[in-house]
Amino acid sequence: MDEAQQKQKVERPEFRRWRTDRNITQAEAAERLAVSKIQVGRYELPFDDPRRQIPREEVMERAFEWSGGEITPDTWYPPRLRACSPEPVQ
């Protein structure tokens, strides 16, 4: 596998795709989520990057509300862990 193919396989939180598809900058996202631009960058790092951070619960709630429900709490975790998520309580 060449370097270009390896870069394509990098998995990141769904929030990054959602944000970039809407031409929203990290600075704009930071303002809406009430965090710093640096923090948004840390949330969006590849899943295998040890510097990546998972948002606090209140930030996940803001992202969920802002995205109209498209960014759910489980999308901040690697896909291999999502299958383990419990069903939402109703």
Residue pairs with C-beta under 8 A, 6 or more apart in sequence:
1 9
10 46
11 46
11 47
11 48
11 78
11 79
12 44
12 45
12 46
12 47
13 43
13 44
13 47
13 75
13 76
13 77
14 71
14 75
14 76
15 29
15 43
15 44
15 63
15 71
15 75
15 76
16 44
18 67
18 70
18 71
19 26
19 29
19 44
26 37
26 40
26 41
26 44
27 37
29 40
30 36
30 37
30 39
30 40
32 62
32 66
33 40
33 55
33 59
33 62
33 63
33 66
34 59
34 62
35 55
35 59
39 53
42 51
42 52
42 53
43 52
43 53
43 54
43 55
43 76
44 52
45 51
45 52
45 53
46 52
47 78
54 76
54 77
55 63
55 76
57 73
60 71
60 73
60 76
63 71
64 71
64 72
64 73
74 82
74 85
75 82
77 85
